[in-house]
Amino acid sequence: MQMRGALHGVKVLDLSSVFMGPMAAQHLGDMGAEVIKLEAPEGDLTRAIGPSRSPKMGAVFLSYNRNKRSVVLDLKHPDAREVLHRLVREADVVLHSIRNPAAAKLDLSYDALRAVKPSLIYCHLKGFADGGDYQDQPAFDDIIQSLSGLAMLQSAIGGEPRYVPSAIADKVCGLHAAYALSMALLHRFRTGEGQEVKLSMLETMAAFNLSEHQWGHVFDPPLAPMGYPSVRAGSRRPCKTRDGYLAFLPYSDAQWHSFFRRVGKPELIAHPAFATFAGRQKHFKEVFAFLDTELSQRSTAEWLEVLKDLDIPMARVNDLEALETDPHLQAVGFWQTLEHPTEGRLKFPANPIGLQQTPPVVRRMAPHLGEHTRQVLAEHGLGDDEIARLIERGAAVQHTAMDPAIEADAEPA
């Protein structure tokens, strides 16, 4: 018997698109929530991103939208508004990432939807918090990396601002949203009260970035410039070996001293630049120059073997392809291979959160656009004739090129 997820019985109406909101909703779905993905007729933008076997089923969409059913409503159509309200009345959580002006035209404000369901948990995912100069400006990951200082930090390594080569702002904010919604659900379970959850990308990423980089500006007045010194100077990086790169991070004095002995440099144990944590912090350029010279003399595999018994944090630097064969990831069941009803065998990272009694489970694979429109609307009290009229008028769309077997939940292959 399959265990129920921690959020079993919670109903989520996800109107978001691209990365941040879909990731948040997917995490709730992994934890057992029933997620209805409400899409516009053109569908989520990510449906067209990446290789695909079927139209509007790109690799990126498949990675962000498991454990959801897709309903298509054109919220610009007046007939779709009442249908939306029916869905809201049955929902515990509504989240969307539509900017304020467009959301207002669609009556998607918290006040509008709270009037439909007073106990609703409403989450508006935004680029910027309300009340500031940027509040209604468009925001994507690159914009937030730039404004939060993250892009400029990369200039310490590359000599010019660069984006982290991952949608890190979207993903960090998506995880924050899932966390915030879980807290709001806990409060409602205790009190019955709904609430508005505000999650803005710039403020979230600025706080995330400043955790260590506020540095001397934690104090008022400042005691030192902003920026973790080794990062700001570009020294914090993998070390080059004879044939590749090694992440090498002896941290304690004991680890450094054991390393000096192993490489035949015991005299450095008493050197003021190397002997203590304070000395290494002050002379980090000298420390990294020594590591560059020393580690370049052997291969990565040789260093891993020579130093394996010293309990020093270190690892080879993997490329993306190496993750598929990494022995540790294989041993812990990191990779999950599932059979999609139309897209064939797919491989994903499993949800990494380990809950003994209520583990995350993939109950269904990512849906086709409008795959569940008829099914979901019928569950919310609409009759066959009413649904047919909505589809005929363009207020709703049902994907029709589906095999009936797709309605069944996906099971692990």
TORKOL-4160 file (C-alpha; in steps of 0.2 Angstrom, whole numbers, padded with zeros to 4 digits, m for minus):
413
<pt num="1" X="0000" Y="0000" Z="0000"/>
<pt num="2" X="0007" Y="0017" Z="m0005"/>
<pt num="3" X="0010" Y="0029" Z="0009"/>
<pt num="4" X="0000" Y="0045" Z="0008"/>
<pt num="5" X="0010" Y="0061" Z="0007"/>
<pt num="6" X="0011" Y="0074" Z="0021"/>
<pt num="7" X="0000" Y="0086" Z="0011"/>
<pt num="8" X="m0013" Y="0073" Z="0006"/>
<pt num="9" X="m0030" Y="0081" Z="0004"/>
<pt num="10" X="m0023" Y="0098" Z="0001"/>
<pt num="11" X="m0029" Y="0106" Z="m0016"/>
<pt num="12" X="m0018" Y="0118" Z="m0025"/>
<pt num="13" X="m0023" Y="0129" Z="m0040"/>
<pt num="14" X="m0007" Y="0133" Z="m0049"/>
<pt num="15" X="m0009" Y="0148" Z="m0061"/>
<pt num="16" X="0010" Y="0151" Z="m0062"/>
<pt num="17" X="0021" Y="0148" Z="m0077"/>
<pt num="18" X="0040" Y="0146" Z="m0082"/>
<pt num="19" X="0051" Y="0140" Z="m0067"/>
<pt num="20" X="0048" Y="0148" Z="m0050"/>
<pt num="21" X="0029" Y="0144" Z="m0047"/>
<pt num="22" X="0029" Y="0128" Z="m0056"/>
<pt num="23" X="0043" Y="0122" Z="m0045"/>
<pt num="24" X="0034" Y="0127" Z="m0029"/>
<pt num="25" X="0018" Y="0118" Z="m0035"/>
<pt num="26" X="0028" Y="0103" Z="m0040"/>
<pt num="27" X="0036" Y="0101" Z="m0023"/>
<pt num="28" X="0018" Y="0103" Z="m0015"/>
<pt num="29" X="0012" Y="0089" Z="m0027"/>
<pt num="30" X="0027" Y="0078" Z="m0023"/>
<pt num="31" X="0022" Y="0079" Z="m0004"/>
<pt num="32" X="0004" Y="0073" Z="m0009"/>
<pt num="33" X="m0006" Y="0089" Z="m0013"/>
<pt num="34" X="m0018" Y="0088" Z="m0028"/>
<pt num="35" X="m0012" Y="0101" Z="m0040"/>
<pt num="36" X="m0022" Y="0108" Z="m0054"/>
<pt num="37" X="m0011" Y="0118" Z="m0066"/>
<pt num="38" X="m0022" Y="0131" Z="m0074"/>
<pt num="39" X="m0015" Y="0136" Z="m0091"/>
<pt num="40" X="m0019" Y="0149" Z="m0104"/>
<pt num="41" X="m0024" Y="0142" Z="m0121"/>
<pt num="42" X="m0006" Y="0144" Z="m0127"/>
<pt num="43" X="0001" Y="0135" Z="m0112"/>
<pt num="44" X="0016" Y="0137" Z="m0101"/>
<pt num="45" X="0030" Y="0145" Z="m0110"/>
<pt num="46" X="0042" Y="0130" Z="m0104"/>
<pt num="47" X="0032" Y="0118" Z="m0115"/>
<pt num="48" X="0042" Y="0124" Z="m0130"/>
<pt num="49" X="0059" Y="0123" Z="m0121"/>
<pt num="50" X="0071" Y="0109" Z="m0124"/>
<pt num="51" X="0070" Y="0093" Z="m0134"/>
<pt num="52" X="0053" Y="0084" Z="m0136"/>
<pt num="53" X="0044" Y="0069" Z="m0142"/>
<pt num="54" X="0027" Y="0077" Z="m0144"/>
<pt num="55" X="0022" Y="0095" Z="m0147"/>
<pt num="56" X="0021" Y="0106" Z="m0131"/>
<pt num="57" X="0030" Y="0093" Z="m0120"/>
<pt num="58" X="0048" Y="0099" Z="m0120"/>
<pt num="59" X="0061" Y="0093" Z="m0108"/>
<pt num="60" X="0060" Y="0108" Z="m0096"/>
<pt num="61" X="0041" Y="0107" Z="m0094"/>
<pt num="62" X="0042" Y="0088" Z="m0090"/>
<pt num="63" X="0055" Y="0092" Z="m0076"/>
<pt num="64" X="0044" Y="0105" Z="m0068"/>
<pt num="65" X="0027" Y="0099" Z="m0069"/>
<pt num="66" X="0025" Y="0081" Z="m0062"/>
<pt num="67" X="0010" Y="0077" Z="m0050"/>
<pt num="68" X="m0001" Y="0090" Z="m0059"/>
<pt num="69" X="m0017" Y="0089" Z="m0070"/>
<pt num="70" X="m0019" Y="0102" Z="m0083"/>
<pt num="71" X="m0034" Y="0113" Z="m0086"/>
<pt num="72" X="m0035" Y="0126" Z="m0099"/>
<pt num="73" X="m0046" Y="0141" Z="m0096"/>
<pt num="74" X="m0045" Y="0158" Z="m0106"/>
<pt num="75" X="m0047" Y="0170" Z="m0091"/>
<pt num="76" X="m0050" Y="0184" Z="m0103"/>
<pt num="77" X="m0066" Y="0176" Z="m0108"/>
<pt num="78" X="m0081" Y="0181" Z="m0097"/>
<pt num="79" X="m0087" Y="0163" Z="m0096"/>
<pt num="80" X="m0071" Y="0157" Z="m0088"/>
<pt num="81" X="m0072" Y="0169" Z="m0073"/>
<pt num="82" X="m0086" Y="0159" Z="m0065"/>
<pt num="83" X="m0077" Y="0143" Z="m0068"/>
<pt num="84" X="m0062" Y="0150" Z="m0060"/>
<pt num="85" X="m0072" Y="0154" Z="m0045"/>
<pt num="86" X="m0079" Y="0136" Z="m0044"/>
<pt num="87" X="m0061" Y="0130" Z="m0044"/>
<pt num="88" X="m0056" Y="0143" Z="m0030"/>
<pt num="89" X="m0070" Y="0137" Z="m0019"/>
<pt num="90" X="m0063" Y="0120" Z="m0018"/>
<pt num="91" X="m0045" Y="0125" Z="m0017"/>
<pt num="92" X="m0034" Y="0127" Z="m0001"/>
<pt num="93" X="m0020" Y="0136" Z="m0010"/>
<pt num="94" X="m0020" Y="0147" Z="m0026"/>
<pt num="95" X="m0003" Y="0153" Z="m0032"/>
<pt num="96" X="0001" Y="0164" Z="m0048"/>
<pt num="97" X="0015" Y="0174" Z="m0055"/>
<pt num="98" X="0005" Y="0187" Z="m0065"/>
<pt num="99" X="0010" Y="0205" Z="m0063"/>
<pt num="100" X="m0001" Y="0217" Z="m0054"/>
<pt num="101" X="m0009" Y="0226" Z="m0069"/>
<pt num="102" X="m0013" Y="0210" Z="m0078"/>
<pt num="103" X="m0019" Y="0201" Z="m0062"/>
<pt num="104" X="m0031" Y="0216" Z="m0058"/>
<pt num="105" X="m0039" Y="0215" Z="m0075"/>
<pt num="106" X="m0042" Y="0196" Z="m0072"/>
<pt num="107" X="m0049" Y="0199" Z="m0054"/>
<pt num="108" X="m0035" Y="0189" Z="m0047"/>
<pt num="109" X="m0031" Y="0200" Z="m0032"/>
<pt num="110" X="m0031" Y="0193" Z="m0015"/>
<pt num="111" X="m0046" Y="0203" Z="m0010"/>
<pt num="112" X="m0056" Y="0196" Z="m0025"/>
<pt num="113" X="m0052" Y="0178" Z="m0022"/>
<pt num="114" X="m0054" Y="0179" Z="m0003"/>
<pt num="115" X="m0072" Y="0185" Z="m0006"/>
<pt num="116" X="m0075" Y="0169" Z="m0015"/>
<pt num="117" X="m0066" Y="0158" Z="m0001"/>
<pt num="118" X="m0062" Y="0167" Z="0015"/>
<pt num="119" X="m0050" Y="0153" Z="0021"/>
<pt num="120" X="m0040" Y="0153" Z="0005"/>
<pt num="121" X="m0021" Y="0153" Z="0006"/>
<pt num="122" X="m0016" Y="0165" Z="m0008"/>
<pt num="123" X="0002" Y="0166" Z="m0015"/>
<pt num="124" X="0007" Y="0180" Z="m0027"/>
<pt num="125" X="0024" Y="0177" Z="m0034"/>
<pt num="126" X="0032" Y="0193" Z="m0040"/>
<pt num="127" X="0048" Y="0200" Z="m0046"/>
<pt num="128" X="0048" Y="0214" Z="m0034"/>
<pt num="129" X="0039" Y="0218" Z="m0018"/>
<pt num="130" X="0024" Y="0231" Z="m0019"/>
<pt num="131" X="0028" Y="0249" Z="m0014"/>
<pt num="132" X="0045" Y="0250" Z="m0022"/>
<pt num="133" X="0051" Y="0258" Z="m0038"/>
<pt num="134" X="0052" Y="0241" Z="m0047"/>
<pt num="135" X="0035" Y="0234" Z="m0042"/>
<pt num="136" X="0027" Y="0232" Z="m0059"/>
<pt num="137" X="0042" Y="0229" Z="m0069"/>
<pt num="138" X="0045" Y="0212" Z="m0078"/>
<pt num="139" X="0057" Y="0200" Z="m0070"/>
<pt num="140" X="0066" Y="0185" Z="m0075"/>
<pt num="141" X="0081" Y="0175" Z="m0068"/>
<pt num="142" X="0094" Y="0186" Z="m0076"/>
<pt num="143" X="0086" Y="0202" Z="m0070"/>
<pt num="144" X="0086" Y="0196" Z="m0052"/>
<pt num="145" X="0104" Y="0189" Z="m0053"/>
<pt num="146" X="0109" Y="0207" Z="m0059"/>
<pt num="147" X="0100" Y="0217" Z="m0046"/>
<pt num="148" X="0104" Y="0206" Z="m0031"/>
<pt num="149" X="0122" Y="0208" Z="m0034"/>
<pt num="150" X="0125" Y="0189" Z="m0039"/>
<pt num="151" X="0130" Y="0193" Z="m0057"/>
<pt num="152" X="0143" Y="0206" Z="m0051"/>
<pt num="153" X="0151" Y="0193" Z="m0039"/>
<pt num="154" X="0156" Y="0183" Z="m0054"/>
<pt num="155" X="0167" Y="0197" Z="m0061"/>
<pt num="156" X="0179" Y="0191" Z="m0047"/>
<pt num="157" X="0182" Y="0176" Z="m0057"/>
<pt num="158" X="0179" Y="0181" Z="m0075"/>
<pt num="159" X="0183" Y="0199" Z="m0075"/>
<pt num="160" X="0166" Y="0204" Z="m0080"/>
<pt num="161" X="0148" Y="0202" Z="m0073"/>
<pt num="162" X="0141" Y="0185" Z="m0078"/>
<pt num="163" X="0125" Y="0175" Z="m0074"/>
<pt num="164" X="0127" Y="0159" Z="m0064"/>
<pt num="165" X="0123" Y="0146" Z="m0077"/>
<pt num="166" X="0108" Y="0140" Z="m0069"/>
<pt num="167" X="0090" Y="0148" Z="m0066"/>
<pt num="168" X="0096" Y="0150" Z="m0048"/>
<pt num="169" X="0085" Y="0164" Z="m0043"/>
<pt num="170" X="0069" Y="0155" Z="m0050"/>
<pt num="171" X="0074" Y="0139" Z="m0041"/>
<pt num="172" X="0078" Y="0147" Z="m0024"/>
<pt num="173" X="0063" Y="0158" Z="m0024"/>
<pt num="174" X="0052" Y="0143" Z="m0029"/>
<pt num="175" X="0059" Y="0133" Z="m0014"/>
<pt num="176" X="0055" Y="0148" Z="m0003"/>
<pt num="177" X="0037" Y="0148" Z="m0009"/>
<pt num="178" X="0035" Y="0130" Z="m0006"/>
<pt num="179" X="0041" Y="0133" Z="0012"/>
<pt num="180" X="0030" Y="0148" Z="0015"/>
<pt num="181" X="0015" Y="0139" Z="0008"/>
<pt num="182" X="0018" Y="0125" Z="0020"/>
<pt num="183" X="0019" Y="0137" Z="0035"/>
<pt num="184" X="0003" Y="0145" Z="0029"/>
<pt num="185" X="m0006" Y="0128" Z="0028"/>
<pt num="186" X="0001" Y="0123" Z="0045"/>
<pt num="187" X="m0007" Y="0139" Z="0052"/>
<pt num="188" X="m0023" Y="0136" Z="0044"/>
<pt num="189" X="m0024" Y="0118" Z="0050"/>
<pt num="190" X="m0022" Y="0125" Z="0068"/>
<pt num="191" X="m0034" Y="0140" Z="0066"/>
<pt num="192" X="m0044" Y="0139" Z="0051"/>
<pt num="193" X="m0038" Y="0156" Z="0045"/>
<pt num="194" X="m0032" Y="0159" Z="0027"/>
<pt num="195" X="m0019" Y="0172" Z="0023"/>
<pt num="196" X="m0010" Y="0181" Z="0009"/>
<pt num="197" X="0008" Y="0174" Z="0006"/>
<pt num="198" X="0019" Y="0187" Z="m0003"/>
<pt num="199" X="0035" Y="0180" Z="m0011"/>
<pt num="200" X="0046" Y="0193" Z="m0021"/>
<pt num="201" X="0061" Y="0187" Z="m0031"/>
<pt num="202" X="0073" Y="0202" Z="m0028"/>
<pt num="203" X="0070" Y="0203" Z="m0009"/>
<pt num="204" X="0072" Y="0184" Z="m0008"/>
<pt num="205" X="0088" Y="0183" Z="m0018"/>
<pt num="206" X="0096" Y="0199" Z="m0010"/>
<pt num="207" X="0094" Y="0191" Z="0007"/>
<pt num="208" X="0100" Y="0174" Z="0001"/>
<pt num="209" X="0116" Y="0182" Z="m0007"/>
<pt num="210" X="0120" Y="0194" Z="0008"/>
<pt num="211" X="0120" Y="0180" Z="0021"/>
<pt num="212" X="0139" Y="0179" Z="0020"/>
<pt num="213" X="0143" Y="0193" Z="0008"/>
<pt num="214" X="0136" Y="0207" Z="0020"/>
<pt num="215" X="0152" Y="0204" Z="0029"/>
<pt num="216" X="0158" Y="0220" Z="0038"/>
<pt num="217" X="0142" Y="0229" Z="0034"/>
<pt num="218" X="0133" Y="0218" Z="0047"/>
<pt num="219" X="0139" Y="0231" Z="0059"/>
<pt num="220" X="0133" Y="0249" Z="0059"/>
<pt num="221" X="0144" Y="0258" Z="0055"/>
<pt num="222" X="0153" Y="0245" Z="0045"/>
<pt num="223" X="0169" Y="0236" Z="0051"/>
<pt num="224" X="0175" Y="0230" Z="0034"/>
<pt num="225" X="0169" Y="0231" Z="0015"/>
<pt num="226" X="0155" Y="0219" Z="0009"/>
<pt num="227" X="0159" Y="0203" Z="0001"/>
<pt num="228" X="0167" Y="0187" Z="0008"/>
<pt num="229" X="0185" Y="0191" Z="0005"/>
<pt num="230" X="0191" Y="0175" Z="m0004"/>
<pt num="231" X="0176" Y="0176" Z="m0016"/>
<pt num="232" X="0178" Y="0194" Z="m0019"/>
<pt num="233" X="0196" Y="0191" Z="m0023"/>
<pt num="234" X="0192" Y="0177" Z="m0035"/>
<pt num="235" X="0202" Y="0164" Z="m0025"/>
<pt num="236" X="0188" Y="0153" Z="m0020"/>
<pt num="237" X="0188" Y="0141" Z="m0035"/>
<pt num="238" X="0192" Y="0123" Z="m0039"/>
<pt num="239" X="0211" Y="0119" Z="m0039"/>
<pt num="240" X="0219" Y="0113" Z="m0056"/>
<pt num="241" X="0227" Y="0096" Z="m0055"/>
<pt num="242" X="0238" Y="0088" Z="m0068"/>
<pt num="243" X="0223" Y="0081" Z="m0078"/>
<pt num="244" X="0208" Y="0090" Z="m0071"/>
<pt num="245" X="0201" Y="0099" Z="m0056"/>
<pt num="246" X="0199" Y="0096" Z="m0038"/>
<pt num="247" X="0188" Y="0104" Z="m0025"/>
<pt num="248" X="0199" Y="0104" Z="m0010"/>
<pt num="249" X="0194" Y="0112" Z="0006"/>
<pt num="250" X="0205" Y="0108" Z="0022"/>
<pt num="251" X="0196" Y="0119" Z="0034"/>
<pt num="252" X="0203" Y="0116" Z="0052"/>
<pt num="253" X="0221" Y="0118" Z="0058"/>
<pt num="254" X="0222" Y="0099" Z="0060"/>
<pt num="255" X="0217" Y="0096" Z="0042"/>
<pt num="256" X="0229" Y="0109" Z="0035"/>
<pt num="257" X="0243" Y="0102" Z="0046"/>
<pt num="258" X="0240" Y="0084" Z="0041"/>
<pt num="259" X="0240" Y="0089" Z="0023"/>
<pt num="260" X="0257" Y="0098" Z="0025"/>
<pt num="261" X="0264" Y="0082" Z="0033"/>
<pt num="262" X="0257" Y="0071" Z="0019"/>
<pt num="263" X="0265" Y="0082" Z="0005"/>
<pt num="264" X="0282" Y="0083" Z="0014"/>
<pt num="265" X="0280" Y="0102" Z="0019"/>
<pt num="266" X="0279" Y="0100" Z="0038"/>
<pt num="267" X="0288" Y="0117" Z="0040"/>
<pt num="268" X="0273" Y="0126" Z="0035"/>
<pt num="269" X="0264" Y="0121" Z="0051"/>
<pt num="270" X="0273" Y="0134" Z="0060"/>
<pt num="271" X="0272" Y="0147" Z="0046"/>
<pt num="272" X="0262" Y="0162" Z="0051"/>
<pt num="273" X="0253" Y="0163" Z="0034"/>
<pt num="274" X="0247" Y="0144" Z="0035"/>
<pt num="275" X="0247" Y="0139" Z="0054"/>
<pt num="276" X="0231" Y="0146" Z="0059"/>
<pt num="277" X="0213" Y="0150" Z="0052"/>
<pt num="278" X="0216" Y="0168" Z="0055"/>
<pt num="279" X="0233" Y="0168" Z="0046"/>
<pt num="280" X="0225" Y="0159" Z="0031"/>
<pt num="281" X="0211" Y="0171" Z="0030"/>
<pt num="282" X="0223" Y="0185" Z="0030"/>
<pt num="283" X="0235" Y="0178" Z="0018"/>
<pt num="284" X="0222" Y="0168" Z="0007"/>
<pt num="285" X="0231" Y="0173" Z="m0009"/>
<pt num="286" X="0247" Y="0165" Z="m0004"/>
<pt num="287" X="0238" Y="0150" Z="0002"/>
<pt num="288" X="0229" Y="0147" Z="m0014"/>
<pt num="289" X="0245" Y="0150" Z="m0024"/>
<pt num="290" X="0253" Y="0136" Z="m0014"/>
<pt num="291" X="0239" Y="0125" Z="m0017"/>
<pt num="292" X="0239" Y="0128" Z="m0036"/>
<pt num="293" X="0258" Y="0124" Z="m0037"/>
<pt num="294" X="0256" Y="0108" Z="m0026"/>
<pt num="295" X="0240" Y="0101" Z="m0033"/>
<pt num="296" X="0246" Y="0103" Z="m0051"/>
<pt num="297" X="0259" Y="0089" Z="m0048"/>
<pt num="298" X="0247" Y="0074" Z="m0048"/>
<pt num="299" X="0231" Y="0069" Z="m0056"/>
<pt num="300" X="0214" Y="0071" Z="m0048"/>
<pt num="301" X="0213" Y="0052" Z="m0045"/>
<pt num="302" X="0230" Y="0052" Z="m0037"/>
<pt num="303" X="0226" Y="0066" Z="m0025"/>
<pt num="304" X="0210" Y="0057" Z="m0020"/>
<pt num="305" X="0219" Y="0041" Z="m0016"/>
<pt num="306" X="0234" Y="0050" Z="m0007"/>
<pt num="307" X="0223" Y="0060" Z="0004"/>
<pt num="308" X="0208" Y="0049" Z="0007"/>
<pt num="309" X="0212" Y="0044" Z="0025"/>
<pt num="310" X="0215" Y="0063" Z="0031"/>
<pt num="311" X="0196" Y="0067" Z="0032"/>
<pt num="312" X="0199" Y="0083" Z="0022"/>
<pt num="313" X="0184" Y="0089" Z="0012"/>
<pt num="314" X="0188" Y="0086" Z="m0006"/>
<pt num="315" X="0180" Y="0080" Z="m0022"/>
<pt num="316" X="0183" Y="0078" Z="m0041"/>
<pt num="317" X="0174" Y="0092" Z="m0051"/>
<pt num="318" X="0161" Y="0083" Z="m0061"/>
<pt num="319" X="0154" Y="0089" Z="m0078"/>
<pt num="320" X="0135" Y="0086" Z="m0080"/>
<pt num="321" X="0136" Y="0070" Z="m0089"/>
<pt num="322" X="0146" Y="0062" Z="m0075"/>
<pt num="323" X="0131" Y="0064" Z="m0063"/>
<pt num="324" X="0122" Y="0050" Z="m0072"/>
<pt num="325" X="0136" Y="0038" Z="m0068"/>
<pt num="326" X="0141" Y="0045" Z="m0051"/>
<pt num="327" X="0142" Y="0029" Z="m0040"/>
<pt num="328" X="0136" Y="0038" Z="m0024"/>
<pt num="329" X="0120" Y="0045" Z="m0033"/>
<pt num="330" X="0117" Y="0028" Z="m0041"/>
<pt num="331" X="0119" Y="0019" Z="m0024"/>
<pt num="332" X="0106" Y="0031" Z="m0015"/>
<pt num="333" X="0093" Y="0030" Z="m0028"/>
<pt num="334" X="0095" Y="0048" Z="m0034"/>
<pt num="335" X="0090" Y="0044" Z="m0052"/>
<pt num="336" X="0071" Y="0039" Z="m0055"/>
<pt num="337" X="0066" Y="0031" Z="m0071"/>
<pt num="338" X="0047" Y="0033" Z="m0075"/>
<pt num="339" X="0036" Y="0028" Z="m0090"/>
<pt num="340" X="0026" Y="0042" Z="m0097"/>
<pt num="341" X="0010" Y="0037" Z="m0106"/>
<pt num="342" X="0015" Y="0046" Z="m0122"/>
<pt num="343" X="0032" Y="0052" Z="m0120"/>
<pt num="344" X="0040" Y="0035" Z="m0116"/>
<pt num="345" X="0054" Y="0032" Z="m0103"/>
<pt num="346" X="0060" Y="0047" Z="m0094"/>
<pt num="347" X="0074" Y="0049" Z="m0081"/>
<pt num="348" X="0073" Y="0063" Z="m0067"/>
<pt num="349" X="0082" Y="0066" Z="m0051"/>
<pt num="350" X="0071" Y="0060" Z="m0037"/>
<pt num="351" X="0064" Y="0073" Z="m0024"/>
<pt num="352" X="0079" Y="0074" Z="m0012"/>
<pt num="353" X="0069" Y="0077" Z="0004"/>
<pt num="354" X="0068" Y="0061" Z="0015"/>
<pt num="355" X="0053" Y="0059" Z="0025"/>
<pt num="356" X="0051" Y="0042" Z="0033"/>
<pt num="357" X="0033" Y="0041" Z="0036"/>
<pt num="358" X="0027" Y="0053" Z="0021"/>
<pt num="359" X="0040" Y="0052" Z="0008"/>
<pt num="360" X="0038" Y="0062" Z="m0009"/>
<pt num="361" X="0030" Y="0051" Z="m0023"/>
<pt num="362" X="0028" Y="0054" Z="m0041"/>
<pt num="363" X="0010" Y="0049" Z="m0044"/>
<pt num="364" X="0008" Y="0056" Z="m0061"/>
<pt num="365" X="0019" Y="0063" Z="m0075"/>
<pt num="366" X="0018" Y="0080" Z="m0082"/>
<pt num="367" X="0002" Y="0083" Z="m0092"/>
<pt num="368" X="m0002" Y="0087" Z="m0109"/>
<pt num="369" X="m0010" Y="0105" Z="m0112"/>
<pt num="370" X="m0028" Y="0104" Z="m0107"/>
<pt num="371" X="m0027" Y="0085" Z="m0104"/>
<pt num="372" X="m0039" Y="0086" Z="m0089"/>
<pt num="373" X="m0050" Y="0100" Z="m0092"/>
<pt num="374" X="m0066" Y="0090" Z="m0094"/>
<pt num="375" X="m0062" Y="0079" Z="m0080"/>
<pt num="376" X="m0058" Y="0093" Z="m0067"/>
<pt num="377" X="m0073" Y="0103" Z="m0072"/>
<pt num="378" X="m0084" Y="0089" Z="m0070"/>
<pt num="379" X="m0077" Y="0086" Z="m0053"/>
<pt num="380" X="m0081" Y="0104" Z="m0049"/>
<pt num="381" X="m0100" Y="0102" Z="m0053"/>
<pt num="382" X="m0101" Y="0107" Z="m0071"/>
<pt num="383" X="m0112" Y="0096" Z="m0082"/>
<pt num="384" X="m0107" Y="0089" Z="m0099"/>
<pt num="385" X="m0117" Y="0102" Z="m0109"/>
<pt num="386" X="m0110" Y="0116" Z="m0099"/>
<pt num="387" X="m0092" Y="0110" Z="m0102"/>
<pt num="388" X="m0096" Y="0108" Z="m0120"/>
<pt num="389" X="m0102" Y="0126" Z="m0122"/>
<pt num="390" X="m0087" Y="0132" Z="m0113"/>
<pt num="391" X="m0076" Y="0123" Z="m0125"/>
<pt num="392" X="m0086" Y="0128" Z="m0140"/>
<pt num="393" X="m0085" Y="0147" Z="m0135"/>
<pt num="394" X="m0066" Y="0146" Z="m0132"/>
<pt num="395" X="m0067" Y="0149" Z="m0114"/>
<pt num="396" X="m0060" Y="0131" Z="m0110"/>
<pt num="397" X="m0049" Y="0119" Z="m0120"/>
<pt num="398" X="m0048" Y="0100" Z="m0119"/>
<pt num="399" X="m0034" Y="0091" Z="m0127"/>
<pt num="400" X="m0041" Y="0079" Z="m0138"/>
<pt num="401" X="m0027" Y="0069" Z="m0146"/>
<pt num="402" X="m0025" Y="0058" Z="m0130"/>
<pt num="403" X="m0026" Y="0040" Z="m0128"/>
<pt num="404" X="m0039" Y="0036" Z="m0113"/>
<pt num="405" X="m0025" Y="0027" Z="m0104"/>
<pt num="406" X="m0016" Y="0043" Z="m0101"/>
<pt num="407" X="m0030" Y="0047" Z="m0087"/>
<pt num="408" X="m0022" Y="0034" Z="m0077"/>
<pt num="409" X="m0008" Y="0039" Z="m0064"/>
<pt num="410" X="0009" Y="0035" Z="m0070"/>
<pt num="411" X="0018" Y="0022" Z="m0060"/>
<pt num="412" X="0037" Y="0020" Z="m0058"/>
<pt num="413" X="0045" Y="0009" Z="m0072"/>
